[in-house]
Amino acid sequence: MIQSSIRISGLRVSVIIGVHDYEKVMPQTLYVTIALQVSIQNCFASDNVDDTVDYDSLTKNLTTFMYKTRYNLLETLAFSCCQWLFDQSDRIQAVKLTLTKPNAIATADAASVIVSLNRSDLTTSV
C-alpha cells in the first residue's frame, strides 16, 4: 500500500474553549496543524481527488466541527478532532494534530497540545 503524508499548517479556527468563565462565552482563535498519513494507492495513476483526501473540503468541515464544540481542555478537543478526522475517510491511517492557543499563558506566546493517533488506537484504547 502506498502511503503519503498530507500536512496543513496554521489553520485558524474560532472556538469556545477554556476553563475560565470568560473563555466560555467569547470565541478564541486556535491555530491547527494537521499531519495525516494517507493511503493513496490509486491517485498517482488517476490524478483524481477522489483517490486521496480532499484537504480543502476536510479543513472547511473540520473548522465547522470545531466551531460547534465546547470543551474546557485543548487535549479533549484535539482528541475529538482526531476521531472526527478518522471518521471522514478510511484512507486516513494516522493523524498528528497540534492545537495552539495564543496568549493562554500570560508570560508565553502560546500553549500547544499535540495528539498523535493511529487508526488502530481508536479500536484498542478508547
C-alpha positions as MATLAB code, in Angstrom:
seq = 'MIQSSIRISGLRVSVIIGVHDYEKVMPQTLYVTIALQVSIQNCFASDNVDDTVDYDSLTKNLTTFMYKTRYNLLETLAFSCCQWLFDQSDRIQAVKLTLTKPNAIATADAASVIVSLNRSDLTTSV';
ca = [
       0.000    0.000    0.000;
       1.400    3.391   -0.978;
       1.391    5.901    1.886;
       1.657    9.653    1.710;
       1.570   12.500    4.180;
      -0.696   15.499    3.908;
       0.170   18.456    6.134;
      -1.953   21.511    6.834;
      -0.383   24.191    8.994;
      -1.618   27.399   10.550;
      -5.331   26.737   10.054;
      -7.140   29.419   12.059;
     -10.299   28.297   13.841;
     -12.571   30.285   16.143;
     -13.766   28.192   19.100;
     -15.156   28.435   22.592;
     -12.513   26.726   24.743;
     -11.129   27.105   28.239;
     -11.639   26.561   31.931;
     -12.203   30.185   32.914;
     -15.692   31.707   32.849;
     -14.693   34.450   30.414;
     -13.361   31.811   27.983;
     -16.715   30.035   27.937;
     -18.553   32.970   26.353;
     -16.176   34.510   23.824;
     -14.640   32.620   20.895;
     -10.863   32.463   20.702;
      -8.666   31.743   17.730;
      -6.737   28.485   17.787;
      -4.079   27.554   15.263;
      -4.320   23.999   13.983;
      -1.627   21.923   12.337;
      -2.610   18.547   10.943;
      -0.395   15.791    9.581;
      -2.282   12.903    8.002;
      -0.772    9.607    6.931;
      -2.920    8.651    3.972;
      -3.315    5.598    1.781;
      -3.187    6.869   -1.803;
      -2.965    3.660   -3.802;
      -4.703    4.951   -6.951;
      -4.251    8.718   -7.092;
      -0.890    8.685   -8.883;
      -2.439    6.993  -11.892;
      -5.836    8.709  -11.765;
      -4.785   12.241  -10.780;
      -8.239   12.422   -9.206;
      -9.017   13.985   -5.823;
     -11.468   11.142   -5.143;
      -8.452    8.835   -4.800;
      -6.894   10.815   -1.970;
      -8.116   13.083    0.837;
      -9.618   16.379   -0.306;
      -7.852   18.582    2.220;
      -9.703   21.731    1.161;
     -13.068   20.166    1.948;
     -11.671   18.429    5.025;
     -10.376   21.654    6.598;
     -13.596   23.539    5.872;
     -15.643   20.809    7.527;
     -13.194   20.494   10.430;
     -13.472   24.245   11.023;
     -17.266   23.917   11.219;
     -16.994   20.890   13.528;
     -14.623   22.711   15.878;
     -16.728   25.872   15.922;
     -19.717   23.856   17.168;
     -17.798   22.199   20.032;
     -17.467   23.357   23.626;
     -14.577   21.945   25.647;
     -12.599   23.024   28.672;
      -9.334   21.428   27.580;
      -7.271   21.609   24.409;
      -6.424   17.949   24.978;
     -10.072   16.902   24.777;
     -10.718   19.000   21.678;
      -7.587   17.641   19.976;
      -8.621   14.031   20.618;
     -12.152   14.746   19.418;
     -10.775   16.292   16.221;
      -8.605   13.230   15.597;
     -11.629   10.964   15.968;
     -13.601   13.203   13.616;
     -10.806   13.109   11.021;
     -10.713    9.301   11.039;
     -14.485    9.264   10.525;
     -14.108   11.359    7.358;
     -12.053    8.913    5.304;
     -10.902    5.308    5.506;
      -7.782    6.468    3.660;
      -6.545    8.250    6.793;
      -4.308    5.817    8.680;
      -2.692    8.157   11.224;
      -3.222   11.688   12.498;
      -0.906   14.077   14.300;
      -2.827   17.177   15.338;
      -1.456   20.256   17.089;
      -3.714   22.871   18.665;
      -2.054   26.140   19.603;
      -3.785   28.663   21.852;
      -2.146   32.101   21.680;
      -1.917   34.053   24.936;
      -3.069   31.089   27.035;
      -0.262   31.869   29.473;
       0.455   35.469   30.388;
       4.233   35.057   30.138;
       4.299   32.945   26.941;
       3.348   33.415   23.321;
       1.138   30.310   23.278;
       0.339   26.896   24.697;
       0.078   23.869   22.422;
      -1.192   20.324   22.678;
      -0.111   17.600   20.270;
      -2.095   14.376   19.860;
      -0.843   11.536   17.649;
      -3.120    8.608   16.878;
      -3.139    5.653   14.538;
      -6.480    4.346   13.339;
      -5.873    1.156   15.330;
      -5.544    3.211   18.541;
      -9.238    4.088   18.378;
     -10.360    0.472   18.371;
      -7.968   -0.709   21.073;
      -7.696    2.087   23.638;
     -10.890    4.123   23.591;
];
